[in-house]
Amino acid sequence: MSKKSSGCTRAMWGLPQYLLAGSVVASLAACGGGSSSSSVIGMPPPVAKALSCDDSMKAAFAPDSNTQVLFVKAFKQGDPLSLAATPPSNAAKATADLCLVKLRVGPGNPGPATAPSTTAGIGFEIWLPNLSTWNGRIRAEAPGAFMGSGGITSSTGIGMLSLAQFAAANNTVTVVTDGGHADGPFGTFLTLPDGSPNTFGWNEISRRAVHEMSLKTKALAAAYYTKPADKSYAYGCSSGGRAVYQSAQSYPKDYDGIVADAVSLDQTQYFPGLMYPQLVMQRDLADKGLPLLTKAKRDAVSTAALQACDTAVNGTHDGYLTYHDQCKYDPTKDAAVLCTTEGGTNATAACVTKVEALALNKMWYGATVDGSVPDPAIDNGTSIIRTSQQLWWGRKRGTDLENTAGVANNAPSLGILGLVMDQIAWNLQDLSYTRSDYINASGTGKNGWMTMPYSVYAQSFYQGKVLNDQVFANIDANNPDLTPFRDAGAKMLSFVGVADPFVSLEAQLNYYTRSAALVGGNTKAQDFHRLFLIPGRGHCGGVGSVGASSASTPQISADQMYAKIVDWVETKQAPETLPISSPDGTRSRPICMYPKRVKYLGGDVNAAASYACQQS
């Protein structure tokens, strides 16, 4: 290539092709193509025309035939962040000028208009800060559960207000995806009308949505600001965390930095594992004519577990576990929680029988092939390498069990566990096992999980593994090979709460260990991938230990972790520890990078300076 043509290439680098098309003749002339008139020699390259924040963008932004601009709205500083004709009086106000753009990326999935599996494409809600103040960054978010949100593509609602506020406060482009569907956090869209798997939809939420979010947001930012983004970041919690892990595995060059919170890796295993507390109560209690565990009983035993184990760090009660794997509390041997009729000393309505105490041990240990559980003194279920009997890990002792073992009127209180039942039915390829409100043209769910024996439950795990690649588009996202992500120069911070009532942190530790082994061990892995375990943290934030105070438990937010990944990517400041504090300012504690552990050195037990991180 001649020097003249090379200079032309450099002048046009980074601008989307459709921005250059309107001035292609002038560009060619300036670079030696077309007319050779001396009047154009040495002319600067043409300046691309920026997109306007109005309906003209619907025709002007067309990076490919699958992309459609659905909605554009400009907000001035002080405007209510609302799309309603008459904004509510309590609507949040824009703290800076913003441009909202809603995109849809096809092709979508054809079918009957009434079927949840019929879609027009993947939706994106993008917030663009002021043209003159953009800091060159993109922050993308993959929501949890199954992502779906009708608000992301509608012209009447905002899908994620927090991203609008972040964009305004930080001069950062923000974006969120609906994963290719609009029917909320549950998964009816993943079954076709004839009852067969919607493999197209599985691929959308497994990998394509977050990939297209990267491509289209970068293209829109380049067109709006007439320059490419400097850095692009992604955040996701729970299933959103799984999605950003999938991004690192499948599209390692999409994001410069990733924050993965409470990652639900191995969805075909993790989701069925979440249902285990309910299954235990059905098989071990209901089948024997016994009532399900009341909240008072669950909380009393969980509190006893905390009292037995939360002094391990500093000799005083923290109110949450830090060394989760050292707690071997066994309620079947604790007279203080056992009913007097069982040889215990507890005469209250919150006392437990030995059958109930054993059921709690099962919930803490995790799913097994036959519903058995070993003595916690021998195996408390926290090894990152499971035995042949252990299908998945359980909840941590002292964690609030309301979300997985909740009961209302002596019946399971499912809440978000509805999507757990869906995965079991998909694994077994039989919709009768899922919830009764799972509507499909081929037949609705029949709550078959409630009468499922342990053997069939175990089969759902085995079949899920087999179908992960064949049907579910690798929704498990458990490929430990992150070397392409490393080689792209990208960085990732992962963190998970020890008291998370949903995600089992052992799954994260198992993945990290396998991934680190491929690059030469933890020290090599920490060059690009770091993991932190947050004591007391619940699922995607808050607190998870029973009875814990949200005010006095040290916490960390997604925004704080975002700041850490930006520092790591842009200034090479890799976090060794995370100094976190309680909202009321009374307690602080360093959080150690795995596999280091916090050690009490002496002094004020509520002060971070009294602790250090040491190799475990």
N, C-alpha and C positions, 0 to 999 in steps of 0.2 A: 504493500500500500504506500502511495506517495505521502510525503510530509503534508501536502495540502489536504488530502483526503483524511489523514489521521487527525489533523487539526479540526476538521469539520465534525468528525466523530466525537471528539472531546467536547466541542461546543454544544452538541445536541444531547450529550449523555445525561441520563437521569430523567428526561422529560418523556411522558407517555406518548406513544406514537400518534394517538388521535389529536394531541395538542399541536403536533407538528404538521399534520396533514394540510391545514389551511394555508400554510406558508411554505409548502414544499418547493415551489418554483424559485422563490427568493433564496431559500436555503441552498438549493442546488447551484444557483448562480453564484452565490457568495463562496461556495466551496469548489467552484471550478466546473460545475455541470451546467448544461444549457448554454446560454449566451456567455461569451467570453469578454463582454464589454468591460473596459478598464474602469468604468464608473462604479462597478460593484466590487472591484478588488479591494480587499481590506475592510469591507463593511462588517460591522459586528453581527453576530448571529441574530436572527429575529427573536423578539421577546414573546413568549407564549402569553396568550390572553387568559387571565385568571377567570375561574368560574365565579358567577355571581350567586349570592345567597337568595335566590328567588326561583320561580318556576322555570326560568330559562335553563336551569341546570338539568331539567328533565330531558331536554334534547341535547344539551352540550356535553353531558358526561355519559359516555358510552364506551367503556373499556373493552367490552365484548358483547356479543349478541344475547348473552344470558342475563346481563345486568340491567336492571330498571330502577330509575329514581322514582320513588312513590310519593315522596312528600318533602318539602323544603320550607323552613320557617326561620326567619331572623328574629333574634331576641336582643333587645337593647338592655344595657345595664339598668337594673331596677324593674324590668318587666317581670310579671308573674311567670314562673316556669310551668305553664299549663297550656293545653291545646283547646281548652273549652272556650266557647264563644264568650261566656261570662266566667272568668276565672274565680275560683272560690276565694274567700277573703283570707284564708290561711295558707294560700299557695306560697311556696318558697319563691324568693325573688332572685333573678340573675344578678350575680355580683360583678359581672363583666359582660361585654357583648359576646353573643354566641350564635352559631348557625347550626340548626338541627337538620340532618339529612337522613331520610329513611330509604334504605335500598332493599331490593329483593334480587337474589341471584338464583336463576333457574338451573336446570330445566323444571324441577318439580316432579311430582309423582302423579300420573293420571289416574282417574277412577271416578266413581260416583261422587257427586257433589256433597253428599251427606256423610261420606266415609271419613273418619279421622286420618286415614292413610293418604287421602287425596290432598296434595299440596301444590302450591304455585312456585315454591322455591324456598331458599333460606333467607330469613329476614335479618337486617342489621340496622341498628339505631346508632348514628354517628354524631358526635358533638364536636364542632370545629370552633376553637377560640378565635379571638380577633386576629385579623390578617397581620397586624404589626407586632403582636406580642407572642405569637406561637413560639414555643421553645424548641420545636423540632422533634418532639417526642410523640409517640402514640402509646396509649394504654388500652389494651383490649381485655375484655372480660368474658369468660365462659361461665354462665350461671350453673348452679347445682341442679340436682334431680335430673329431669329430662329436658331442661332448658326452656321449653316452650313458653311463649308469651305473646298473646294477641296484640298487646300494647306496643310491641316493637315495630310492627309494620302498619298499625292503624293510624289514621289521621286525627284521632280523637283522644289518644292517650299516650303517655310517656312510659316506656318500658322500664327504665332504671334511672330515677331522678338523681341518685347519688353520683352517677357518672357525669350528669350535666353540671352538678355543683363542683365536682372535681375538675372538670375541664375549665370552668370559669376561674376557680381559685388558683389553678396551677398552670394555666396557659398550655394545656396538653390536649391533644386530640384524644377523645375517648370513644369506645365502641363496645357494643354488646350484641350478641347473636341470640336468635331463638332456636337454633339447632335444626331449623327446617320444618317447624310445626308450631301450631298456636294453641294446642289444647292443654297447656299448663304442665305441671310437674309429673303427671302420670303418663303411662305409655300405651294408651289405646291406639295411637297412630302407628305403632310398630307391628300391627296385625292387619293384613289385607281383608277385604270383605269376605273372602272364602275361608278365612281362618288360618291361612298360611302366613309365614313370616314376611314382613315388609323389609326385604333385604336392602332396598333403596333407602328407606328411612334409617335403618341401622347404620348405613355408611355415612349418612348426613350427620348424625349426632356423634358417631365414633370419631371421624377424622375430617370430613369435608367442611363442616361449618366453621371450625376454628381456622382451617387453612384458608378458606375463602375470606374470612374476616381479615386475615393478614393481607392478602392480595388486594382486596378491594379498598380497604382503608388506606393503604399506602398509595394506591392509584388516585383515590379521591383527594388525599392530602396534597399529593404532588400537583394535581390539577388546580386545586383551590389556592395553594400558596405559591404555585409555579416553581417549586423546588421539592426535592425528595425529602422524606423524613430522615432525621439523623439516626434515631434509635426507635426501636419498637419493642414493647413489653407486653406480656400476657399474664393475667391472674385468673385463677380458678380455685374454688373450694368444693369439696365433696366430688360429685360427678363432674363439676367444672375443673377440679384439680386433675381428675382422670383425663379430661379432654386436653388440658395443656401438657400433661405427660405424653399423651398420644402425639401431640404436635411435635414435641422434642424428639420422639422416636421416628415419626413418619415424615415430618417436614422440618428437619433440623435447622434450616436457614430462615424460617419464617420470623422468628423473634430473637432479639439480641439478649433478652433476659426474661425469665419465667419465675413467677412465684406460685407454688403449688401448696395449697392449704388443705389439710385433712383429706388427703387423696383417697378416693374410693377405687383403688386398683383392683383388678380381678373381679369385675362386676358380676360375672356369672357365678362367682363363689361368695363374694362379699354380701350381695343382696340376700341370697338364701340364708346366709349365716346370721343376718340381722333378725330373721324370723324365729330363730331357735328359742328364745325365751317364751314366746307364745306357744310354740309346739310343745315345749316341756310342760307348760301348764295344762295343755289339753291332754297329753298322754299320761302324765304323772299325777295330775289332780282331777281334772274333769272326768276322765275315763273311770276313775275310782269313786265318782260321786262327791268329790271334795270341791269346795269353792276355790276359785282362783285367788292368787295372792293379792291381798288388799295393799293399797298404798302405804298404810300404816305399818304393815309387816315388812314390806320391801324397804321402806325408809329406816325402820328400826334396825334391821340387820345390816344394811349398808352403812349406817352410822356407827354400828359396833365394829365393822370392818375398818373404817377410818380410824376410830379410836385406837385400834390395835396396831395400826401400821403407819400413821402419819407423823410419828415422832422420829422416824429413821434418820432424818437429815441432821437435826439439831437438838433432839431430846425434848422438844416442845411440840404441841399439837399445831400443825400447819392448817388443818382443815381440808387437806387434799394430799394425794400421793405424789411423791417425786420419784422414788425408786419403785416403780410399779411391779417389777419382777420379783421383789423381795417379800411381798405380802402373801402370806400363806394362811390367812385367817380362815377358820372352818366353823361355821355356825352349828354344825351337827355336834360339835364338842364344846360349845359355849353355853353353859348353864344360864347365863344372864339373858339369853334371848330365847331359850327353849321353854316351852310351856311347862307348868308344874306337873301336868299329866304325863309329860315325857321325861320326867326326872330333872327338869330344870327349875329355875327359881323365879321365872317371869309369870306373873299372874294377870298381866294386862291383856287387852284385846289385840295388842301388837305382838304377842308371843307367837312363836312358830313351832310347828311339830317337826319331828325329824324328817318326815317326808318333804315338808316345805323347805326345810333347811338344805336338804339334798338337792332340791330343785334349784335353789339359789346357787349352790356350788356348780351345777351344770351350766347355768347362765353365765357364770364367771369364767368357767373353763372353755366353753365354746362347743360348737356342734360336733357330735361324734356319730359314727356309723350306726350305733345301736342305742344311743341315749345313755350310755354309761359315763361315769366320771371317776377318775382316780382320786385317791386321797391327796388333798392339796399339799400336805407335808412332803409328798413324793413328787408330785407334778401339779403345779398351780396353773398350767396352761399358757405360760408366757414365753416359752421357748420360741425363737423365730423359726425353728425347724420343727414342724408338726410331726407327731407320731402317726403311724398308719391308721389309728383309730380317730384321730382328730381331723375333722373336715375343715373347720375354720376356727378362728380365735373368738373368744367371748368378750364381755365387757370387763372393765377393770373393777376390782373390789372398791367399794365406796362411791362408784359412779351412780348418779341418779338413773334408775331403771325405768322411769315413767315412759320414756319414748319407745322402749322396746318390750316392756312387760306391763304396760298400762292396762287397766281394767275399768270398765264402766258397766254397772248393773250385772256383774258377774259374766261379762262378755269381753272379748279382746277390744281394746281401744287402739285402733290401727293407726289413725293419723297418716303420716307419710309412709307408714309400712305398707300401704296399699301397693306401692310400686314394687315392694319386695315380693309380694304375692305374685305380681305380674311376671317377675323374672323366673320364679319357680315354675310357673305354668309354661313359659316359653322354653325353659330348659327341658321340661318333660314333653313339650309339644302337645299340650292338652289344656285348653282354656278352662276346663271345668275346675281346675285347681285354684284359679284366681278369684278375686273378690266378686261379689254379686253385682256391683255397679260397673263392671268391665263389660261394656256393650259392644257386640260385634254381630254382623249380619249372620254369621254362621252359628251363633249361640253365645249367650252371656256366661260370665263366670258363675260358679256355684259354690264358692268357698270350700272347695274340696280339700284345701290344705288343713282344714280343721279336723278332718278324720284321717289324715295322712299318717301312715305308720312310719317309724324311724327308717325302715328299709327303703321306702319310696322316697323319703326326704333325701337320704344319702344318694339315691340314684339321680336326683336332680342336680347334684354337684358334679357327678361323673359326666352326665350328658351335657351339662353346660360347658365343660372343658372341651368336649368334642365339637360342639356347635359354635364355639367362640369364633373360629376362623371361617367355618363353612357358612354360617347363617348370620352371626352377629357382628360381622365386619371388624373382628378383633376388638370388641368393646372392652376387653379386659386390660388392654394397654400395658401388658406386663413384660414386654421385650426389654431385657436389662441392658442391651447394647446402646449406650448413649455416645459412642465414640464419634459418629458423624456430627452430633450436637456439639461435642467438645471441639472437634476439628473446625467447626464453623466459627469458633471463638465465642460462643454463647455461654451464658451462666444461668444456673437455676438454684433457687432457695426453696426448700421444702420444710414445712413445719406441721406438727400434729399435736393435739392436746392429749395428755395422759388420761384426762377424765372425759374424753370424747365419748358420748353415749352411743354413737353410731360406728365410726371408723375404729378398727382395731389397729393400734399403732404397730403391732408385730408384723402386719402385712407390709407396712412402709419400711420397717427395719429389714425384713426379708428381701424386699426389692433392692434396697440400698446396698445391702451386703453382696447380693449377686451382681449388681451393676458395678460396684467398686472392684470386685474380683477381676472383672474383664479389663480394667485399666491399670491393674497392679496394686490394688488395695486402697484403703481409706484415704491415705495421704495424697495419692494421685487423683482420686475421685474429687477430693476437696478443692482441687484446682478449678473445677467448674461446676460442682454439684455439692451443696452443703445441706445438712439435715439438722433440725432442732426439735426437741421434744419439750412441750410447754406444760409444766405441771398445773393442774387445776383447770386447764382450758377445756371448754365444751366444744361443740361442733360448729366450726366456722366462727367462733367467737364466744364471748361470755364465759360462764363457769359451768362445769359439768358434774362436780362432786355434790352429793346430796347434802343439803343444808348449807352449802358454801355461800359466803357473802360476795356478791358481785362488786361491792365497793372496796373490800379489803383484800381481794385476791389479785396478785400481780397479773397483768394482762398485756397483750400486744395486739395491734390491729393490722388489717390488711394494708392500710396506708403506710404504716411504719415499715412493714416488710417491703413495700414498693420502694420506699426511700432507700432501703438497704440494697436492693438489687440495682437501682440506678447508680448508687455509689460504687458498687462492685464493677458494673459494666463500664462506667464512664470515667471513674477516677482510680480504679484498681484497688479500692478499699474493701477487701473481702471481710465480712463479719466473722470474728472468732467467737464472740459471745453476743448475746442479746440482753442488754440491761433493761429490765422491765419493772414497772411499778404498778401499784394498785391505784384505782381511780381516786381513792380518798387520800392518797399520798402517805399512808401509814406504813407501807411495806414495799420493799424492793428486793430484787433477786437477780443474779446473772443467770441467763439460760445458756447452757453449754452446747457447743457444736458436737454432734454425735461423732465418735463414741465416748467423748469425755463426759464426766459427771460432776455435778456440783458437790463441793465438800465444805462443811462448816469449819471455819478457822478459829472461832471464838468471838465474843463481843455481842453486840446487839443482834438478836436473831432476825429482826425485821429490816436490817440494813444490808444492802448489796455488798458493802465493803467487808462484811464478815464472812464472805464466801469466796471460793476460788474454783476454777474448773480444772479437773485433773483427769488423767487417763483412768478409765475404769479397770 
